[in-house]
């Protein structure tokens, strides 16, 4: 559908991860630690770029509204706070 070059703050834009579709968006992380959020549509739309400032060779994992990110230094969990 489209082809774009994604650039972020990380040291490299090389990508070994799999793209993940969740909630109508496509998520991908580079080896430089930049996570790109793209609209899953025929027209290219970059929604966000989120830098971690850590290297990663893994794909993102999603579970119950949370995103798990494995870097060379840590395992991150990103999600909304929940009140019980």
N, C-alpha and C positions, 0 to 999 in steps of 0.2 A: 504494500500500500504506500509506504513512504520510507525514505532512507535519510537519516540525519546523523551528524557527528555530535556526540554529547561530550561536553567538557565541564569539569568541576574544579575544585580546589586541590584535589588529591595529586600526588606525585606522578601518577600514571592513569591513563584512561583505558588500559587494557581490561578486558572483561572475560572472565572465565565462568561467571555465574549464569544460571538459567533465568530467563525472564519469568516472572510470576504474575498471573492475573488474579486480582482480588478487588472486589467492590467496584468494578468498572474501570479500574486502573491497572497499568502494567508497571511492575517494580523491578528494577535491576540495580545491582551494586557492582562497582568497578574494583579492581585490585587496589586502587588508591583510596578506597573507602567512601566514595561518593555514591549515595543512593539516589537514583533518578526515578521520579514518579511521572508516568506518561498517561494521558487519556487513551483508553482503548477505543479508538475510532479510526475511520478511514483518513481523517485529516490529522497531521502531526500537531500535538499540543503537549508541551512540557508544563506539568503542574508544579513540580518542586524539585530542588536539588538539595540533598541533606548530607553534608560532609561529616564523617566521623573522625577524621585525622588519624586513622589506623588502617593498616593494610588488611585485605580480606581476599580469600580465594574461594569463598563459599557462596551458595545461593541463599536467598532470604527464605525463611519459613514463617508461615502464618498459622495462628491457632487462637480461636475465640477472641478475635479483635486485637490480638497482639502480634507484633512482628519480632522474630528472633533473628539476630545477626551475629554470626561467628566471625571474629577478627583474629589476627595473630596474637592479640593480647587478652581478649575477653569474649564473653558471651553477653550480648546486649539484649534487653527486652524493652520494646517500645510499645506503649499503649496508653489508653485513657485510664485515669484513676477511677476506681469504683467505690461507691459507698455501700456498705452492707447494712 
